[in-house]
Amino acid sequence: MSFDFSIGEEQRGFLDTVDRFMARHLPPEEIRRRDGAHVPPYDKLPAMGEAGLLALPIPVAHGGMGRDWRDVGPTLRNCPGRAPRDCGNPRHGRCARSGRARTRSC
């Protein structure tokens, strides 16, 4: 049995939305500043809602997008550190604290 972990066009679109959101609202230097000062980005929740990031797993019947965890997981994974997309692997992100490639010690 084999699993296909490739990212489809629709998922790539969600990830591009996350990248645009993060570049505009929480660039790496702001993430490092907030992390150092222990300031969670609660003030960004309304903007995340407007971008549709909070509606992904909510059923359509309740006003959400009704996406499954194959879409939600990679999308949320990209929020903290804006993973580069050149390799197509959302796991290759950056540590918000150090700016270096994410490791288990981050």
C-alpha positions in Angstrom: 0.0 0.0 0.0 1.4 3.4 -0.9 0.3 6.9 0.1 0.2 10.0 -2.0 1.4 13.0 0.0 1.6 15.3 -3.0 -0.1 18.7 -2.8 -2.9 19.2 -5.3 -3.8 22.5 -7.0 -6.5 23.3 -4.6 -4.3 22.7 -1.5 -1.6 24.8 -3.2 -4.1 27.6 -3.5 -4.8 27.4 0.2 -1.1 27.4 1.0 -0.6 30.4 -1.3 -3.3 32.3 0.6 -1.5 31.5 3.9 1.8 32.8 2.4 0.2 36.0 1.3 -1.5 36.5 4.6 1.7 35.8 6.6 3.8 38.1 4.3 1.3 40.9 4.9 0.3 40.4 8.6 3.0 38.4 10.2 6.4 38.6 8.4 9.2 36.6 10.0 10.7 39.6 11.9 7.3 40.2 13.5 6.9 36.5 14.4 10.4 36.6 16.1 9.5 39.9 17.9 6.2 38.4 19.2 7.8 35.1 20.1 10.5 36.9 22.1 8.0 39.1 23.9 5.5 36.2 24.4 2.8 38.1 22.5 0.4 35.8 20.8 -1.2 37.1 17.5 -4.7 37.3 18.9 -5.1 40.6 17.3 -4.7 38.9 13.9 -7.7 36.5 14.4 -10.2 38.9 12.7 -7.9 39.2 9.6 -7.4 35.4 9.6 -11.2 35.1 9.6 -11.5 37.5 6.7 -8.9 35.5 4.7 -11.0 32.4 5.3 -8.3 30.6 7.3 -10.5 30.0 10.3 -13.4 28.6 8.2 -11.5 25.7 6.5 -12.7 22.8 8.8 -16.2 24.2 9.5 -19.0 22.5 7.6 -20.6 24.4 4.8 -24.0 24.1 6.5 -22.5 26.2 9.4 -20.9 28.9 7.1 -17.5 27.3 6.7 -15.6 25.9 3.8 -16.1 22.2 4.7 -12.5 21.2 4.0 -11.1 18.0 5.4 -7.8 17.6 7.3 -5.8 17.0 4.2 -6.3 20.7 3.4 -6.4 22.0 7.0 -3.3 20.3 8.2 -0.8 21.7 5.6 -2.5 25.1 5.8 -2.1 25.4 9.6 1.4 24.0 9.3 2.4 27.0 7.2 1.0 29.6 9.5 3.8 29.8 12.1 6.8 30.1 9.9 5.9 30.5 6.2 7.3 27.4 4.6 9.1 27.9 1.3 7.3 26.4 -1.6 10.2 25.7 -4.0 10.3 22.0 -3.0 6.6 21.6 -2.6 6.9 20.1 0.9 5.0 22.1 3.6 7.1 20.5 6.3 10.2 22.4 5.2 9.4 25.6 7.2 11.4 28.0 9.2 11.6 28.3 12.9 9.9 31.5 14.0 12.4 31.9 16.8 15.7 31.5 15.0 14.7 31.9 11.3 16.7 28.7 10.5 15.3 25.6 9.0 12.8 24.0 11.4 14.1 21.1 13.5 12.7 19.0 16.3 14.4 21.4 18.8 12.5 24.5 17.6 
